[in-house]
Amino acid sequence: MGINKKYKECMNELLKDLENEFMKILSNPKLDKKQKNLLTKPLVTKKQILLNTLDALNLVDKESEK
């Protein structure tokens, strides 16, 4: 279970980094709406993959406790 905790901590750090990058893109006045959309879509996808992985790890933890 220690490994899962390390994975969760690492993924939370990655989520924070993605959110920071996302906010930098949104706050950039030089980019128009289309450019912002093109740059943020991959970040949203990455975030969803990380969230799904965290959910899977939580399910594994619950099952291992049974």
C-alpha positions in Angstrom: 0.0 0.0 0.0 3.0 2.3 0.4 3.5 2.2 -3.3 0.0 3.4 -4.0 0.5 6.3 -1.6 3.6 7.4 -3.5 1.8 7.1 -6.8 -1.1 9.2 -5.5 1.3 11.9 -4.2 3.1 12.0 -7.5 -0.1 12.2 -9.5 -1.3 15.0 -7.3 1.9 16.9 -8.0 1.4 16.3 -11.7 -2.2 17.6 -11.5 -0.9 20.8 -9.8 1.6 21.3 -12.6 -1.1 20.7 -15.3 -3.4 23.2 -13.6 -0.5 25.8 -13.4 0.3 25.3 -17.1 -3.4 25.6 -17.9 -3.7 28.9 -16.0 -0.6 30.3 -17.8 -2.2 29.6 -21.1 -5.5 31.1 -20.2 -3.9 34.2 -18.7 -1.7 34.8 -21.8 -3.2 37.9 -23.6 -1.3 37.2 -26.8 -3.3 34.1 -27.5 -6.7 34.2 -29.1 -9.6 31.8 -28.1 -8.7 29.3 -30.8 -5.0 29.1 -29.8 -6.0 28.7 -26.1 -8.4 26.0 -26.9 -5.8 24.1 -29.0 -3.2 24.4 -26.2 -5.5 23.4 -23.3 -7.3 20.4 -24.8 -4.2 18.1 -24.4 -3.9 19.3 -20.8 -7.5 18.5 -20.1 -7.0 15.0 -21.5 -3.9 14.4 -19.4 -5.8 15.6 -16.3 -8.6 13.2 -17.0 -6.2 10.3 -17.4 -4.6 11.1 -14.1 -7.9 11.4 -12.3 -9.0 8.0 -13.8 -5.8 6.5 -12.6 -6.3 7.9 -9.1 -9.8 6.4 -9.1 -8.3 3.0 -10.1 -5.7 3.2 -7.3 -8.4 4.0 -4.8 -10.4 1.0 -6.0 -7.4 -1.3 -5.6 -6.8 0.0 -2.1 -10.5 -0.7 -1.2 -10.3 -4.2 -2.6 -7.1 -5.0 -0.9 -8.6 -4.0 2.5 -11.4 -6.6 2.1 
